[in-house]
Amino acid sequence: MDGYSVGQVAGFAGTTVRTLHHYDEIKLLCPSGRTPSGYRRYDDADLDRLQQILFYRELGFSLDDIASVLDDRGLDPTEQLRRQQRLLDERIARLQRMAAAVAEALEARTMGIKLTPEEKFELFGEGYQEYEQEAEQRWGGSDAWKQSQRRAAELSKEDWVRIKAEGDAIMRRIAGAVASGTAPDSDAGMAVAEDHRQHICRNFYDCSYPMQRGLAEMYLADPRFAETYEREVAGGSVWFHDAVLANAERGERAERGSSEGE
């Protein structure tokens, strides 16, 4: 029988039959044929498309974005390969930088070295010390500031590398949500905002919903912070602000309900 079964394709690609069924349901990868009994049969062109899908998934693209790229009739196969090569080169360079940072962090951890101001600058960029000084001027007398300073004093370079990676992952999720048209007040949008809040709670200080709301207002009002989000995706700062407000409203409503229940 011509073509490959869904089980064979799953084995070739290192994916699951369930995933292939989902790709078919959303019209991302529809098999070119069916058996008389209705079973899926994939040809070589289908396998090529699946290879493209898995490539972009590995780079963190959403399924909607992948469909847009693969169905762009203005992009010929050669240009597709060139684009993939550029993305891979960027990914390799980023992974090399991360690997070097982790190696340094492991060495520092072994030797019991804490993060220096210069290393903070290296990890978090040019404006880090300026932001740190401004934060101290704004909130230096607050309990949250004192708590964050106590925790920061205990963090190793390995911890800071992890924190930076977590923050970058949240930024990528924001970019993906905006690009895919995810509403900020949807469950997925509020999940990003809540993960951001938990990221702060876990690493710096106990960030209540009102405190996170205040941060979101600042991120939107301060061009320096807004630019950070806009570099990731146009509209990112407004989207994140709205997601935080929606999540805060939901969280505070749940807290009130719990309090009234007691």
VEXKEKE-938381 format. One record per residue (C-alpha): x, y, z negated; residue in three letters. Coordinates in steps of 0.001 Angstrom, whole numbers, plus 500000, padded with zeros to 6 digits. Layout:
residues N
XYZAla ...
This chain:
residues 262
500000500000500000Met 501369503424500958Asp 502427505859498251Gly 503065505493494541Tyr 500705504830491661Ser 500307507306488826Val 502195504911486546Gly 505111504678488959Gln 505302508456489322Val 505203508928485561Ala 508108506488485278Gly 510137508225488004Phe 509654511663486486Ala 509963510779482814Gly 506539512204482082Thr 503210510645481083Thr 500181509405482982Val 498057511726480857Arg 500133514728481998Thr 499707513760485663Leu 495962513378485173His 495879516875483633His 497849518357486558Tyr 495324516795488917Asp 492362518150486934Glu 493698521726487039Ile 494642521404490731Lys 498341521902490057Leu 499339518519491492Leu 496640516630493335Cys 497661513241494777Pro 497563513081498556Ser 495623509852498626Gly 493294507488496819Arg 492831503749496995Thr 489419502339497985Pro 488853501898494246Ser 489608505559493587Gly 493080505201492073Tyr 495546508014492684Arg 498343507534495240Arg 501230509996495493Tyr 503475510498498532Asp 506980511959498815Asp 505654515504499225Ala 503736515093495954Asp 506927513956494241Leu 508739517030495570Asp 506033519283494133Arg 506176517454490795Leu 509921518002490703Gln 509323521738491173Gln 506673521773488434Ile 508947520028485932Leu 511789522386486803Phe 509740525492486032Tyr 508260523882482914Arg 511795523300481643Glu 512434527017482076Leu 509364527853479988Gly 506941528923482737Phe 503225528546482017Ser 501211526213484250Leu 499343529197485714Asp 502624530911486589Asp 503969527709488147Ile 500889527403490333Ala 501326531014491489Ser 504971530425492386Val 504444527126494195Leu 501394528334496117Asp 503071531553497266Asp 502994531084501033Arg 505334534035501493Gly 508182532078499886Leu 509804529471502118Asp 511485526321500698Pro 514983527747501121Thr 514072530870499142Glu 512466528644496510Gln 515803526848496090Leu 517704530124495913Arg 515310531358493241Arg 515764528159491271Gln 519521528477491533Gln 519370532030490150Arg 517144530923487280Leu 519423528003486498Leu 522511530225486530Asp 520799532595484094Glu 519707529692481888Arg 523199528173481888Ile 524777531508480957Ala 522278531975478127Arg 522807528438476831Leu 526562528929476929Gln 526221532087474822Arg 523929530273472404Met 526279527306472186Ala 529186529625471396Ala 527131531422468732Ala 526058528139467141Val 529631526843467172Ala 530791529987465389Glu 527910529682462941Ala 528777526081462153Leu 532401527020461578Glu 531369529920459366Ala 528973527655457471Arg 531703525109456850Thr 534004527822455519Met 531266529483453465Gly 531407532758455414Ile 528455535176455369Lys 527408537361458275Leu 529385540599458588Thr 527976543876459943Pro 529982543318463131Glu 528436539879463576Glu 524968541336463038Lys 525803543819465786Phe 526936540951468037Glu 523770538942467449Leu 521109541651467381Phe 522492544306469680Gly 523530547910469742Glu 520663549452467784Gly 520655547015464870Tyr 522608549116462348Gln 520622552243463242Glu 517349550374462627Tyr 518674548930459383Glu 519622552387458061Gln 516284553859459133Glu 514412550989457472Ala 516268551651454231Glu 515330555334454363Gln 511660554476454973Arg 511178551530452636Trp 514266551430450412Gly 512187551829447241Gly 509575549203448112Ser 509336545684446725Asp 509398544288450274Ala 512710546023450982Trp 514250544726447760Lys 513014541218448502Gln 514389541330452042Ser 517764542517450795Gln 517959539692448251Arg 517128537125450908Arg 519461538661453485Ala 522356538434451038Ala 521863534669450909Glu 521689534116454675Leu 524595532548456532Ser 525515533264460117Lys 523828529993461040Glu 520645531314459438Asp 520863534561461407Trp 521366532638464670Val 518239530621463859Arg 516253533746462963Ile 517311535429466207Lys 516299532338468202Ala 512895532255466469Glu 512325535935467250Gly 513312535429470894Asp 510883532505471137Ala 508040534704469880Ile 508931537368472442Met 508833534750475213Arg 505407533605474021Arg 504165537197474163Ile 505499537552477703Ala 503902534270478726Gly 500573535236477187Ala 500478538593478976Val 501514537017482280Ala 498842534327482024Ser 496092536786481055Gly 495604535386477556Thr 493380537727475525Ala 495120539116472410Pro 492068538339470273Asp 491852534737471506Ser 492932531862469269Asp 496157531547471265Ala 496848535279471010Gly 496214535414467276Met 498412532332466819Ala 501361534297468215Val 500653537159465802Ala 500335534768462867Glu 503595533012463754Asp 505278536422463827His 503908537170460342Arg 505029533792459031Gln 508460534366460595His 508800537516458464Ile 507442535784455345Cys 509796532859455789Arg 512943534856456383Asn 512602538350454895Phe 509684539292452653Tyr 506061538478451896Asp 504316540168454812Cys 500619540705454099Ser 498099541362456852Tyr 498019545126456109Pro 501816545216456214Met 501938543447459559Gln 499251545779460861Arg 501470548703459875Gly 504417547117461671Leu 502339546665464823Ala 501312550318464739Glu 504967551301464412Met 506041548964467230Tyr 503521550669469505Leu 504171554255468396Ala 507976554119468333Asp 509326554124471932Pro 512403552156470877Arg 510337549244469592Phe 507810549504472421Ala 510647549306474945Glu 511804546012473416Thr 508452544427474241Tyr 508117546161477598Glu 511490544769478682Arg 510022541290478274Glu 506761542045480077Val 504815545142481079Ala 502021545679478571Gly 503695543515475933Gly 503713546138473184Ser 499989546897473509Val 499111543191473768Trp 501058542310470631Phe 499610545268468721His 496079544131469590Asp 496862540503468725Ala 498175541517465295Val 495087543620464561Leu 492754540802465617Ala 494663538255463538Asn 494754540580460515Ala 491010541119460709Glu 490408537370460898Arg 492832536652458057Gly 491413539312455764Glu 487887538101456487Arg 488931534585455509Ala 490584535885452334Glu 487419537780451372Arg 485335534701451987Gly 487624532600449833Ser 487527535180447044Ser 483732535392447125Glu 483533531611447061Gly 485461531517443832Glu 
